[in-house]
Amino acid sequence: VKYATTLTLNSVYPNPSNSIFNFAFQLSGNVLPDDFSLRIYTSDGKLIGNYNNNDISNFIIGKNNLQWNAAQENNSGLYIYKLNMSGDGKQYSERGKLVLVK
């Protein structure tokens, strides 16, 4: 069985944002990953958003988009995201900063 061999985060937009952040990324390979997560943290390390395998049933090999609505319960400030994928014994990770401005 071959798994997605590459995770490429194309962009997070808009950044800064006043509400919704879009995570545009690409999966390449033959089969979707066996483990996927997108976690959002406050600047002091508190986990406030978590997408995992249950949220990726509509993902495809190729271009994908995942949205995080930051405006619902969060204050203006700096947030950290971590996008992880694993499959076939390999792990991929992308990290970055988000700025929420209300």
JORAPE-V677404 format. One record per residue. PHI is phi in degrees with one decimal (999 if undefined). D_FIRST is the distance of its C-alpha to the first C-alpha in whole Angstrom. Layout:
phi	d_first
PHI	D_FIRST
PHI	D_FIRST
//
This chain:
phi	d_first
999	0
-104.6	4
-110.8	7
-54.3	10
-95.3	12
-145.4	15
-116.6	18
-125.0	21
-84.7	24
-74.7	26
-170.1	29
-122.1	31
-142.5	34
-70.3	36
-149.4	37
-77.2	40
-139.0	40
-105.3	42
-159.3	39
-106.1	36
-105.8	33
-106.9	30
-103.7	27
-98.5	26
-142.9	22
-127.1	20
-109.9	16
-124.9	14
137.4	11
-110.9	8
-138.8	8
-60.2	11
-63.7	11
-85.7	11
-148.0	15
-144.8	17
-153.2	21
-127.5	24
-119.4	27
-115.4	31
-124.9	34
-72.1	37
-65.5	39
-97.5	40
95.0	36
-79.3	36
-72.1	33
-124.4	34
-144.4	31
-148.4	27
-112.0	25
-140.3	21
-51.9	18
-65.2	21
-93.5	22
-110.1	19
-61.3	19
-96.4	20
-71.5	18
-132.4	16
-68.8	15
127.2	18
-80.4	21
-137.6	22
-140.5	25
-129.8	26
-109.0	30
-122.8	31
-89.6	35
-80.7	37
-76.6	40
-60.0	40
-132.9	41
-117.9	41
-91.3	44
-57.0	44
153.9	43
-96.9	40
-128.0	36
-117.9	33
-116.1	30
-137.9	26
-106.8	23
-124.9	20
-146.7	16
-142.2	14
-179.2	10
57.6	8
77.8	12
-112.1	13
-126.8	16
-130.4	18
-146.7	22
-131.4	24
-132.8	28
-173.9	31
-112.8	34
-124.2	36
-118.9	39
-102.3	41
-123.5	44
-106.8	46
//
